[in-house]
Amino acid sequence: MSFTASERDEVAGSSGSLGLSPVLSAGTASAATIDRATATHDGQPVATEPADELEHEAEEVHVEADDEAPIRRRERRSTSHLKAVPETLVLRELIKAEAERFAKGLDKSKPFTKDELETQGRKFLDEIHQPEKFLGFAMVLIGNFFWKQQFLSIPFERRMLLLPHCLKHAEGCPADYDEYGLDCEKCGACSIADYKVRAEQLGYKVLVAEGSPIVLKIIVSGHIDGILGVSCLNVLEKAIDKVLVAGVPSYAIPLHSGDCKNTSLDESWVWDVLEKYEPLPTPQTSSYVPLMRSANDLFDKHFAELLPPLRTKNLGIAKPAPLALTEAAGYEWLAHGGKRFRPFITLAAYDAVTGGKGIEFGPGEEVIRFSNGASRVAMAIEAFHKASLVHDDIQDGDLYRYGRETLHRQHGIGQAINIGDYLIGLGYRLVTAAKADIGSDAVADILDRMANAHLRLCDGQGAEMAWLAEPHQHLTPLDALQIYALKTSPAFEAALYSGLRMAGPVAQYEELVPQFCRQLGVGFQILNDLHDWNGDDHNKMVAGQDALSMRPTLLLALAFNAANSTQKDELNEILRSTDSAASRLGRLRKIYDACGVFEKAEALVEKSRARAEVLADSVEPEPLRQLLYFLVDTVLADEDHTPAIPPQQLFQLPIVSLQHA
Ligand code: SF4
């Protein structure tokens, strides 16, 4: 069964992927670094970025990658040597049988973190005396048998079969991409047609696409509860971050190679599970999927009830009256597009400190409906976030957001600024409307935290614009880290704090929340810098956009920091240059490579990840600790952003295009 048109629209027009859209584009401060020690607002001290910690991080930029930091570290980079697939079927079958035995002894009450799965993978290889190079393969098989029973208990019509493009016969394939994805003509030259036909007969949805963001987007949209996926170990490694740790029952068949062309697999492994259905009385493993769907439903199903329009009864009309235009456009922008990840954080944090009921359900279980008050606070978080994106897109001159034209391109800059302001007002109204459910004190505390987040975000954005107006070489890594902490962390902080505060007093989390969110935000923003060099990112559809516009990114700061005088002169020359984009990008990459910029940035992401995990280690209760680990694993996931199909086609494919939306 293919996705129907309405299902595709539902997935395309709304939430979903657990991956995050960049909160704001990368940016850093000028030499006019904010003086946090003296920062005040109306004579009152405001929350500031802890300079010592950031300075420490900036200093660590100089530290060699193998230094012994006083924190738990995990090595996620350079994993290619760990992704070998055993060459013979005999050995693959042997390891598979052993993995099934091994997985029987595992605690199945909650999903693995990626670290835990790696630990189990290493232990397993030790037990069966197989080399480390099979680690990725072993992790996939252990994950399979961890989830197998629960995957088999999902009815066929609630499953998705995900097939990779590279299975097709590369030279002779007559299929093309259309609005339904890869339109296989079932010519019989490859196995895609065999799997597709049989799976669709059984009731599966079938997608010929790669990458976890699209998969999780479809899961969260509510049509699918489990995945049978065929993919190479490279893609499966990314999927572990997003799909497995979220608690999505999955069964994966690894391709024999990651060559991306005419690949092969053990076909019998697919047939082993494709046609089996074995109901289970109750789900065994907790999952974040129901909570993600709860956040999603705020905007898809309950929007009009939670936020009834005041100026028009019909928000969908093509040309609203002038008095209704701002409301109509603001509501539309709030209701559609984006991943609803921040509202998810709020609801999940609330759930975590009120018993953790929300994650006890399996992924196919009923979606939890939160009180109107809690729901509205979660929606407010999204309203503030989207307001910031509207203004940020104008300031950065961005062309696309959520795979469609940015708001200022649709309505003009003046209207877009106004709609962004309207969304801020809407956010405050949503919070105060929660008073009856969460109490006045909680409302006051949440508003205070949101206002603080707003001020810090504006400070960061202002600093970035100041640098852009007057680029110069006095850009330090500390400047960049300060601005990242100001621009990106407050949104996470407001989302997490609000969820906790709605449940009661939060004295024990007062220090933890900003510290944890700083690591999350800074790490996320650095990853965003790195993704800018890998191809299109979630929204922009244009590779190297940040680099080309010479935004004051951490990468640029690291380059200035490490460059010799000749390289510094060249960097300054590139800043002023009107040469072609390709020429400037090429020169910039050369200097970045020579200065080890990418490696240093990756090391800083690792440090953010490790520090966030150390902070999570100490948190009580257990459901909250679990949520913080989950946030680290998802927000700081190292995604593959290389488009599987060209960006111009991504625009045309409502489902496949969501891979990076
Ligand atoms: S069976 Fe489908 S995907 Fe495979 S080569 Fe033929 S048309 Fe292409």
Residues whose N, C-alpha, C, O or C-beta is under 5 A from the ligand:
A	BS01	SF4	K168 H169 C173 P174 A175 C184 E185 K186 C187 G188 A189 C190 I192 A193
